[in-house]
């Protein structure tokens, strides 16, 4: 109906002007220095940190870099890093001061007034705070003669100075107006330090703030830092509280990102810069909510309440369309509407709606089917759209008839279109009026009540970007990351949901995929429908001839051993190939269809009590069953070669 083409423009300029300035370190982005600066400017950043390696490799002189940044509307807020300076023998101090003088010459040409000095990791350094303070005082005096400042940072792996309170003690002892602190969220939070003490530091001594999120990993902190940092909102650190402490202390400088990440350093720099800016805007909103007195009000529309999935749209063709239509009919759906101007069918059962679009986007493989759009019920669709645009979501162009619903569409990182609407509303967002009734009376159905969630596999490089996108743009909250060993490798999954769990989107990614030895499902997607009685729904769908995925007996034998469900329940779920999970909050019953086309399938789920998960423990069983069926149909194996029940 609806799924428009994605715009390729990356020149986003709708950046709220209120609040602190926003900066990004060039180390966050891939490419040459010129690529990085252009990307930062296009994403709307105010300033940059110039990473030394980027400048060294650039053909531009420092003066030319300064001029180029000015042309792009960027300030140079920090030059970094200056390493292994303090607490060294006299002969090394002389060499270090000479090195610093050269860097100060360079900074004057750049127009940067602050240099980052990392706490030493040198084997030549000694554990002597007074000596460190004395030498940093000398460095600050040299900087002050040039009108420059020194921001001292405690590296989490610093040889002797590795906490912010220790670095502050040295700065306090040095007592020089040109010497202050650089606070880095990763170095502080990765060590488990309590950031609340930052509130007690004098604001005039907080020279710079660097921000990075990260997943919780049990590994060497240096390797954690060098390879696994993330943009704010993509990891587990409580950055709103951290920034709140820094602002409460009186910090008035930019919010700057310093993220070392192997994926980001190979990604399109313009796309990564947009992701970075979105993370800062979303972080500022969360800081504003937590401590409104500390940060100016951000001109960002609040996320409206969401009330569920309005529809999910599948792109199909002349081969996959009839196959999906037959499957929907066998699941109890009825073809109730035909779009007035587009080759789009509306299928309904209860509150579950699926659109089949027979005009698939360019590049869709023949015979394939794909989730091309999803729509959420928004209390204020116009405000949802304004928020999305403010958060740099690409707005997608649409063609519509004069009397058709005026729905705003944005593009998610994987290209899926996202719509905001109010189904049945008496206004321009009433999309159901775009469909002419087919006259088909809804059948008895199979007990489906609505859409529980939509599951989308993400490209590896954009998994974290997607989670942040849905969190920021739709106002969803991320659920814990889960990982499980699937038949073809490790799968990582993370769902996002609104507070009432009316809208759920489950994101997954294969951490590593190599080899083409078996027929694969490229980037599988599925739509999960809700029911109040999974066994009754499975029984009704079997009678309708639904292509339900068969589950092997071994699964139920193991389930009996692990969870010992009641015998009558175990017999019923075994008979109808229903999977089962249980936690301390409730129970989960679910079953799947076969893959339709090349990548799409359906799921039916029943949640009992407070179960809020997705049955991840059963995913490898489902994947193996899907693979077995593919192999049978590809002629690679036969049912005789693999004993057990065959597919319906």
Secondary structure, 3 states (H helix, E strand, C coil): CCCCCCCCCCCCCCCCCCCCCEEEEHHHCCCCHHHHHHHHHHCCCCEEEEEHHHHHCCCCCHHHHHHHHHHHCCEEEEEEEECCCCCCCHHHHHHHHHHHHHHHHHHHHHCCCEEEEECCCCCCCCCCHHHHHHHHHHHHHHHHCCCCEEEEECCCCCCCCCCHHHHHHHHHHHCCCCEEEEEEHHHHHCCCCCHHHHHHCCHHHEEEEEECEECCCCCCHHHHHHHHEECCCCCCCCHHHHHHHHHHCCCCCCEEECCCECCHHHCCHHHHHHHHHHHHHHHHHHHHHHCCCCCCCCCCCCCCCEEEEEEEEEECCCCHHHHHHHHHHHCCCEEEEEECCCCEEEEEECCEEEEEECCCCCCCCCCCCEEEEEEEEECCHHHHHHHHHHCCCEECCCCCCCCCCCCCEEECCCCCEEEEECCCCCCCCCHHHHEEECCCCCCCCCCEEEEEEEEEECCHHHHHHHHHHHHHHHCCEECCCEEEEECCEEEEEEEEECCCCCCEEEEEEECCCCCCCCCCCCCCEEEEEEECCHHHHHHHHHHCCCCECCCCHHHHHHHHHHHCCCHHHHHHHHHCCCEEEECCCEEEEEEEECCECCCEEEEEEEEEECCCCCCHHHHHHHHHHHHHHHHHHHCCCCCCCCCCCCCC
